[in-house]
Amino acid sequence: MKVGAFELNEPFPELREPHGLAMLRPWVDAGNVGSLVLSRLETYFGGKELGKLTRPGNFFDFTRYRPVIELRRGKRQVDVPNTYVTYGKQRTGNDFLFLHLLEPHVHGEAYVESVLRLLVKFGVKRYCLLGSMYDIVPHTRPLPVTGGGIGEGVQKELEKLGVESSNYQGPTTIAYLISQRAPSIGIETMTLIVHLPQYAEVDEDYMGAVRLMEMLGSIYEFPMDENYTTKAKQQLEQISTELAKNPELKVIVEQLETHYDAGTRERKEEEKPQLSPEIERFLMEMDERFRED
């Protein structure tokens, strides 16, 4: 059966007031944090495939999202990049839709409309975007999480978790219209974006994934994954080891720690300790590099 641009597997599952948990590549998936989190949740809640876009080429440029050739049982097969959806169930409480979203290159409004129609089809009560971004934060402190939301009880949950409102202004993704339009059709929204240290880029950031999973675990009452926790600790140790070999970077991190400890978003900017011109220049260069990537 088709819902918007999606082809869904039948028979449809019966889901209990599901919450939609989404990740979006590549816009807010630094260190593959959103991907890691959804993968873990699918494993824990027995995720099963629900559907995917019928013709992904209507939305994606395959010179930017490259198809991949894989050998399977001696045969070459092509995997085409796509947006797909799985579902998982709990014994009690809300069930889940897990949305693996790719940023569309064309027909963005139709893409957004199709996702919204999918949410309505399964009676989704809350749409939550999970993601990550690089920032001028130290790896030695709890990684900050910013976000927001609309709906009964959402703000209280965010405050309880210590999630701070995002003050970002600038270019964004067309997929953000999903969050913007969802409340008008009776769907709560929530956004959780973990901030990662710019100087410690890794392909799979388990420190960021664990940070988000701690928050989701508090909301949905599932246990932390020991494998993820172990990998997060190993990454922390590796970064600290490399830091000890780089005196200049060590000074930078110490200043970031001071800035982190003294500053809160409730304080006025002038009350925060200022970073030295050298540190500001270094961080600006790092920011430019990540924007280019």
Contacts in CASP RR format, 6 or more apart in sequence:
PFRMAT RR
TARGET T0000
AUTHOR 0000-0000-0000
METHOD contacts of the structure
MODEL  1
MKVGAFELNEPFPELREPHGLAMLRPWVDAGNVGSLVLSRLETYFGGKEL
GKLTRPGNFFDFTRYRPVIELRRGKRQVDVPNTYVTYGKQRTGNDFLFLH
LLEPHVHGEAYVESVLRLLVKFGVKRYCLLGSMYDIVPHTRPLPVTGGGI
GEGVQKELEKLGVESSNYQGPTTIAYLISQRAPSIGIETMTLIVHLPQYA
EVDEDYMGAVRLMEMLGSIYEFPMDENYTTKAKQQLEQISTELAKNPELK
VIVEQLETHYDAGTRERKEEEKPQLSPEIERFLMEMDERFRED
1 7 0 8 1.000
1 8 0 8 1.000
1 10 0 8 1.000
1 12 0 8 1.000
2 8 0 8 1.000
2 54 0 8 1.000
3 114 0 8 1.000
3 117 0 8 1.000
3 118 0 8 1.000
3 121 0 8 1.000
4 113 0 8 1.000
4 114 0 8 1.000
4 117 0 8 1.000
4 118 0 8 1.000
5 53 0 8 1.000
5 54 0 8 1.000
5 55 0 8 1.000
5 58 0 8 1.000
5 59 0 8 1.000
5 110 0 8 1.000
5 111 0 8 1.000
5 114 0 8 1.000
6 51 0 8 1.000
6 52 0 8 1.000
6 53 0 8 1.000
6 54 0 8 1.000
6 85 0 8 1.000
6 114 0 8 1.000
6 118 0 8 1.000
7 51 0 8 1.000
7 52 0 8 1.000
7 53 0 8 1.000
7 54 0 8 1.000
8 50 0 8 1.000
8 51 0 8 1.000
9 49 0 8 1.000
9 50 0 8 1.000
9 51 0 8 1.000
12 122 0 8 1.000
13 48 0 8 1.000
13 50 0 8 1.000
13 87 0 8 1.000
13 89 0 8 1.000
15 87 0 8 1.000
15 88 0 8 1.000
15 89 0 8 1.000
15 95 0 8 1.000
15 96 0 8 1.000
15 97 0 8 1.000
15 122 0 8 1.000
15 123 0 8 1.000
16 89 0 8 1.000
16 90 0 8 1.000
16 93 0 8 1.000
16 94 0 8 1.000
16 95 0 8 1.000
17 93 0 8 1.000
17 94 0 8 1.000
17 95 0 8 1.000
17 123 0 8 1.000
17 125 0 8 1.000
18 87 0 8 1.000
18 94 0 8 1.000
18 95 0 8 1.000
18 96 0 8 1.000
18 97 0 8 1.000
18 122 0 8 1.000
18 123 0 8 1.000
18 124 0 8 1.000
18 125 0 8 1.000
19 94 0 8 1.000
19 95 0 8 1.000
19 96 0 8 1.000
19 97 0 8 1.000
19 124 0 8 1.000
19 125 0 8 1.000
19 126 0 8 1.000
19 127 0 8 1.000
19 128 0 8 1.000
20 96 0 8 1.000
20 97 0 8 1.000
20 98 0 8 1.000
20 99 0 8 1.000
20 119 0 8 1.000
20 124 0 8 1.000
20 126 0 8 1.000
20 127 0 8 1.000
20 128 0 8 1.000
21 37 0 8 1.000
21 38 0 8 1.000
21 41 0 8 1.000
21 96 0 8 1.000
21 97 0 8 1.000
21 98 0 8 1.000
21 99 0 8 1.000
21 128 0 8 1.000
21 130 0 8 1.000
21 216 0 8 1.000
22 98 0 8 1.000
22 99 0 8 1.000
22 100 0 8 1.000
22 101 0 8 1.000
22 127 0 8 1.000
22 128 0 8 1.000
22 129 0 8 1.000
22 130 0 8 1.000
22 178 0 8 1.000
23 29 0 8 1.000
23 34 0 8 1.000
23 35 0 8 1.000
23 37 0 8 1.000
23 38 0 8 1.000
23 99 0 8 1.000
23 100 0 8 1.000
23 101 0 8 1.000
23 129 0 8 1.000
23 130 0 8 1.000
23 131 0 8 1.000
24 101 0 8 1.000
24 102 0 8 1.000
24 103 0 8 1.000
24 129 0 8 1.000
24 131 0 8 1.000
24 173 0 8 1.000
24 175 0 8 1.000
25 35 0 8 1.000
25 100 0 8 1.000
25 101 0 8 1.000
25 102 0 8 1.000
25 103 0 8 1.000
26 103 0 8 1.000
27 103 0 8 1.000
27 172 0 8 1.000
27 173 0 8 1.000
27 175 0 8 1.000
28 129 0 8 1.000
28 131 0 8 1.000
28 132 0 8 1.000
28 133 0 8 1.000
28 173 0 8 1.000
28 193 0 8 1.000
29 35 0 8 1.000
29 131 0 8 1.000
29 132 0 8 1.000
30 131 0 8 1.000
30 132 0 8 1.000
30 133 0 8 1.000
30 134 0 8 1.000
30 196 0 8 1.000
30 201 0 8 1.000
30 205 0 8 1.000
31 132 0 8 1.000
31 196 0 8 1.000
31 201 0 8 1.000
31 202 0 8 1.000
31 203 0 8 1.000
31 204 0 8 1.000
31 205 0 8 1.000
31 208 0 8 1.000
32 203 0 8 1.000
32 204 0 8 1.000
32 205 0 8 1.000
33 130 0 8 1.000
33 131 0 8 1.000
33 132 0 8 1.000
33 194 0 8 1.000
33 196 0 8 1.000
33 205 0 8 1.000
33 208 0 8 1.000
33 209 0 8 1.000
33 212 0 8 1.000
34 130 0 8 1.000
34 131 0 8 1.000
34 132 0 8 1.000
34 209 0 8 1.000
34 212 0 8 1.000
35 100 0 8 1.000
36 204 0 8 1.000
36 205 0 8 1.000
36 206 0 8 1.000
36 209 0 8 1.000
36 228 0 8 1.000
37 130 0 8 1.000
37 209 0 8 1.000
37 212 0 8 1.000
37 213 0 8 1.000
37 216 0 8 1.000
38 98 0 8 1.000
38 100 0 8 1.000
38 130 0 8 1.000
40 209 0 8 1.000
40 213 0 8 1.000
40 225 0 8 1.000
40 228 0 8 1.000
41 96 0 8 1.000
41 98 0 8 1.000
41 216 0 8 1.000
41 222 0 8 1.000
42 86 0 8 1.000
42 88 0 8 1.000
42 98 0 8 1.000
44 222 0 8 1.000
44 225 0 8 1.000
45 88 0 8 1.000
45 89 0 8 1.000
45 90 0 8 1.000
45 96 0 8 1.000
45 222 0 8 1.000
46 88 0 8 1.000
46 89 0 8 1.000
47 86 0 8 1.000
47 87 0 8 1.000
47 88 0 8 1.000
47 98 0 8 1.000
48 86 0 8 1.000
48 87 0 8 1.000
48 88 0 8 1.000
49 84 0 8 1.000
49 85 0 8 1.000
49 86 0 8 1.000
50 84 0 8 1.000
50 85 0 8 1.000
50 86 0 8 1.000
50 87 0 8 1.000
50 97 0 8 1.000
51 84 0 8 1.000
51 85 0 8 1.000
51 86 0 8 1.000
52 82 0 8 1.000
52 83 0 8 1.000
52 84 0 8 1.000
52 85 0 8 1.000
53 59 0 8 1.000
53 82 0 8 1.000
53 83 0 8 1.000
53 84 0 8 1.000
53 114 0 8 1.000
56 80 0 8 1.000
56 81 0 8 1.000
56 82 0 8 1.000
56 83 0 8 1.000
56 102 0 8 1.000
58 106 0 8 1.000
58 107 0 8 1.000
58 110 0 8 1.000
59 83 0 8 1.000
59 102 0 8 1.000
59 104 0 8 1.000
59 105 0 8 1.000
59 106 0 8 1.000
59 107 0 8 1.000
59 108 0 8 1.000
59 110 0 8 1.000
59 111 0 8 1.000
60 81 0 8 1.000
60 82 0 8 1.000
60 102 0 8 1.000
60 104 0 8 1.000
60 105 0 8 1.000
61 105 0 8 1.000
61 106 0 8 1.000
62 80 0 8 1.000
62 81 0 8 1.000
64 105 0 8 1.000
65 81 0 8 1.000
65 102 0 8 1.000
66 81 0 8 1.000
67 78 0 8 1.000
67 79 0 8 1.000
67 80 0 8 1.000
67 81 0 8 1.000
68 78 0 8 1.000
68 79 0 8 1.000
69 76 0 8 1.000
69 77 0 8 1.000
69 78 0 8 1.000
69 79 0 8 1.000
70 76 0 8 1.000
70 77 0 8 1.000
70 78 0 8 1.000
70 79 0 8 1.000
71 77 0 8 1.000
81 102 0 8 1.000
82 102 0 8 1.000
83 99 0 8 1.000
83 100 0 8 1.000
83 101 0 8 1.000
83 102 0 8 1.000
83 111 0 8 1.000
84 100 0 8 1.000
85 97 0 8 1.000
85 98 0 8 1.000
85 99 0 8 1.000
85 100 0 8 1.000
85 118 0 8 1.000
86 97 0 8 1.000
86 98 0 8 1.000
86 100 0 8 1.000
87 95 0 8 1.000
87 96 0 8 1.000
87 97 0 8 1.000
87 98 0 8 1.000
87 122 0 8 1.000
88 95 0 8 1.000
88 96 0 8 1.000
88 97 0 8 1.000
88 98 0 8 1.000
89 95 0 8 1.000
89 96 0 8 1.000
90 96 0 8 1.000
90 220 0 8 1.000
94 125 0 8 1.000
94 126 0 8 1.000
94 220 0 8 1.000
97 118 0 8 1.000
97 119 0 8 1.000
97 122 0 8 1.000
97 124 0 8 1.000
99 115 0 8 1.000
101 115 0 8 1.000
101 175 0 8 1.000
103 173 0 8 1.000
103 174 0 8 1.000
103 175 0 8 1.000
104 111 0 8 1.000
104 174 0 8 1.000
104 175 0 8 1.000
108 174 0 8 1.000
109 174 0 8 1.000
109 177 0 8 1.000
111 174 0 8 1.000
111 175 0 8 1.000
112 174 0 8 1.000
112 175 0 8 1.000
112 177 0 8 1.000
112 178 0 8 1.000
112 181 0 8 1.000
115 175 0 8 1.000
115 178 0 8 1.000
116 178 0 8 1.000
116 181 0 8 1.000
116 182 0 8 1.000
116 185 0 8 1.000
119 127 0 8 1.000
119 182 0 8 1.000
119 187 0 8 1.000
120 185 0 8 1.000
120 187 0 8 1.000
124 187 0 8 1.000
125 187 0 8 1.000
125 188 0 8 1.000
126 154 0 8 1.000
126 187 0 8 1.000
126 188 0 8 1.000
126 189 0 8 1.000
126 190 0 8 1.000
127 178 0 8 1.000
127 179 0 8 1.000
127 182 0 8 1.000
127 187 0 8 1.000
127 188 0 8 1.000
127 189 0 8 1.000
127 190 0 8 1.000
128 189 0 8 1.000
128 190 0 8 1.000
128 191 0 8 1.000
128 192 0 8 1.000
129 178 0 8 1.000
129 179 0 8 1.000
129 189 0 8 1.000
129 190 0 8 1.000
129 191 0 8 1.000
129 192 0 8 1.000
129 193 0 8 1.000
130 192 0 8 1.000
130 193 0 8 1.000
130 212 0 8 1.000
130 216 0 8 1.000
131 192 0 8 1.000
131 193 0 8 1.000
131 194 0 8 1.000
131 212 0 8 1.000
132 193 0 8 1.000
132 194 0 8 1.000
132 195 0 8 1.000
132 196 0 8 1.000
132 205 0 8 1.000
132 208 0 8 1.000
132 212 0 8 1.000
133 193 0 8 1.000
133 194 0 8 1.000
133 195 0 8 1.000
133 196 0 8 1.000
134 195 0 8 1.000
134 196 0 8 1.000
134 197 0 8 1.000
134 198 0 8 1.000
134 201 0 8 1.000
134 286 0 8 1.000
134 287 0 8 1.000
134 290 0 8 1.000
135 144 0 8 1.000
135 195 0 8 1.000
135 196 0 8 1.000
135 197 0 8 1.000
135 198 0 8 1.000
136 197 0 8 1.000
136 198 0 8 1.000
136 256 0 8 1.000
136 259 0 8 1.000
136 283 0 8 1.000
136 286 0 8 1.000
136 287 0 8 1.000
137 143 0 8 1.000
137 144 0 8 1.000
137 195 0 8 1.000
137 196 0 8 1.000
137 197 0 8 1.000
137 256 0 8 1.000
137 260 0 8 1.000
138 197 0 8 1.000
138 253 0 8 1.000
138 256 0 8 1.000
138 257 0 8 1.000
138 260 0 8 1.000
139 197 0 8 1.000
139 200 0 8 1.000
139 207 0 8 1.000
139 236 0 8 1.000
139 239 0 8 1.000
139 240 0 8 1.000
139 253 0 8 1.000
140 240 0 8 1.000
140 253 0 8 1.000
140 257 0 8 1.000
141 257 0 8 1.000
141 260 0 8 1.000
141 261 0 8 1.000
142 211 0 8 1.000
143 194 0 8 1.000
143 195 0 8 1.000
143 196 0 8 1.000
143 207 0 8 1.000
143 208 0 8 1.000
143 211 0 8 1.000
144 164 0 8 1.000
144 194 0 8 1.000
144 195 0 8 1.000
145 161 0 8 1.000
145 162 0 8 1.000
145 163 0 8 1.000
145 164 0 8 1.000
145 192 0 8 1.000
145 193 0 8 1.000
145 194 0 8 1.000
145 195 0 8 1.000
145 211 0 8 1.000
145 212 0 8 1.000
145 215 0 8 1.000
146 163 0 8 1.000
146 164 0 8 1.000
146 165 0 8 1.000
146 166 0 8 1.000
146 168 0 8 1.000
146 193 0 8 1.000
146 195 0 8 1.000
147 158 0 8 1.000
147 163 0 8 1.000
147 164 0 8 1.000
147 165 0 8 1.000
147 166 0 8 1.000
147 190 0 8 1.000
147 191 0 8 1.000
147 192 0 8 1.000
147 193 0 8 1.000
148 154 0 8 1.000
148 155 0 8 1.000
148 158 0 8 1.000
148 163 0 8 1.000
148 165 0 8 1.000
148 166 0 8 1.000
148 189 0 8 1.000
148 190 0 8 1.000
148 191 0 8 1.000
149 155 0 8 1.000
149 158 0 8 1.000
149 179 0 8 1.000
149 188 0 8 1.000
149 189 0 8 1.000
149 190 0 8 1.000
149 191 0 8 1.000
150 183 0 8 1.000
150 188 0 8 1.000
150 189 0 8 1.000
151 183 0 8 1.000
151 188 0 8 1.000
151 189 0 8 1.000
152 188 0 8 1.000
154 188 0 8 1.000
154 189 0 8 1.000
154 190 0 8 1.000
157 190 0 8 1.000
157 219 0 8 1.000
158 190 0 8 1.000
160 218 0 8 1.000
161 215 0 8 1.000
161 218 0 8 1.000
161 219 0 8 1.000
163 192 0 8 1.000
163 215 0 8 1.000
164 265 0 8 1.000
165 265 0 8 1.000
166 191 0 8 1.000
166 193 0 8 1.000
167 265 0 8 1.000
179 189 0 8 1.000
179 191 0 8 1.000
182 188 0 8 1.000
182 189 0 8 1.000
183 189 0 8 1.000
192 212 0 8 1.000
192 215 0 8 1.000
192 216 0 8 1.000
194 208 0 8 1.000
194 211 0 8 1.000
194 212 0 8 1.000
196 205 0 8 1.000
196 207 0 8 1.000
196 208 0 8 1.000
197 239 0 8 1.000
197 256 0 8 1.000
198 283 0 8 1.000
198 286 0 8 1.000
198 287 0 8 1.000
198 290 0 8 1.000
199 249 0 8 1.000
199 252 0 8 1.000
199 253 0 8 1.000
199 286 0 8 1.000
200 239 0 8 1.000
201 290 0 8 1.000
202 235 0 8 1.000
205 235 0 8 1.000
206 228 0 8 1.000
206 231 0 8 1.000
206 232 0 8 1.000
206 234 0 8 1.000
206 235 0 8 1.000
207 232 0 8 1.000
207 235 0 8 1.000
207 236 0 8 1.000
208 232 0 8 1.000
209 228 0 8 1.000
209 232 0 8 1.000
210 224 0 8 1.000
210 228 0 8 1.000
210 229 0 8 1.000
210 232 0 8 1.000
213 224 0 8 1.000
213 225 0 8 1.000
213 228 0 8 1.000
214 224 0 8 1.000
216 222 0 8 1.000
217 223 0 8 1.000
217 224 0 8 1.000
243 249 0 8 1.000
243 250 0 8 1.000
243 253 0 8 1.000
244 250 0 8 1.000
252 279 0 8 1.000
252 282 0 8 1.000
252 283 0 8 1.000
255 275 0 8 1.000
255 276 0 8 1.000
255 279 0 8 1.000
256 275 0 8 1.000
256 279 0 8 1.000
258 273 0 8 1.000
259 272 0 8 1.000
259 273 0 8 1.000
259 275 0 8 1.000
262 272 0 8 1.000
262 273 0 8 1.000
263 271 0 8 1.000
263 272 0 8 1.000
263 273 0 8 1.000
275 283 0 8 1.000
END
